[in-house]
């Protein structure tokens, strides 16, 4: 009898396992492992602006220059004479040319600068050959005049 009982228990156990495995109405599905997709980082590109780096001669309100003085404007990007916009007060006809370096614009009076202080405003519409603009107005003051005292021996000192 022990054998029949043991056989019945083992049979019921095996039947239960088979029933659970094969007769389950909702089969288990394995959930796929989700791996987060990295988001590509776009580099932040700052729009560059055109900048005036230096002027020659340097602006000095006390340093009197000859009225034939040329002024060089050096930018951080190439600028063509056609992209260089400016105003002059008091008005003087000028010539604009590019130096050997495409980064430098030379401004000179067609005749002479008016004696006294001349203000040259480089306008924000000035544009580099790359299409970047100044976005600011730069003012440059030039003090011009002729020498007051000339030494009798005409050496100028």
MOWOPE-V458189 format. One record per residue. RES is the residue in one letter. D_CENTER is the distance of its C-alpha to the mean C-alpha in whole Angstrom. Layout:
res d_center
RES D_CENTER
RES D_CENTER
This chain:
res d_center
X 95
X 92
X 91
X 91
X 89
X 87
X 87
X 86
X 83
X 81
X 82
X 80
X 77
X 77
X 77
X 75
X 72
X 72
X 72
X 69
X 67
X 69
X 69
X 66
X 65
X 62
X 61
X 58
X 55
X 52
X 49
X 46
X 44
X 40
X 38
X 34
X 32
X 29
X 26
X 23
X 20
X 17
X 14
X 11
X 8
X 5
X 4
X 2
X 5
X 8
X 10
X 13
X 14
X 18
X 21
X 24
X 27
X 25
X 26
X 29
X 31
X 35
X 34
X 36
X 35
X 37
X 36
X 35
X 32
X 29
X 26
X 23
X 19
X 17
X 13
X 10
X 11
X 14
X 15
X 19
X 21
X 22
X 18
X 19
X 20
X 22
X 25
X 28
X 31
X 33
X 33
X 33
X 33
X 30
X 29
X 26
X 25
X 23
X 24
X 24
X 21
X 19
X 16
X 19
X 21
X 24
X 26
X 30
X 32
X 35
X 38
X 37
X 35
X 37
X 39
X 37
X 33
X 31
X 28
X 25
X 22
X 19
X 18
X 15
X 16
X 15
X 13
X 12
X 14
X 11
X 11
X 8
X 10
X 11
X 12
X 14
X 17
X 18
X 22
X 24
X 27
X 30
X 33
X 36
X 39
X 42
X 44
X 47
X 49
X 50
X 52
X 56
X 55
X 52
X 50
X 48
X 48
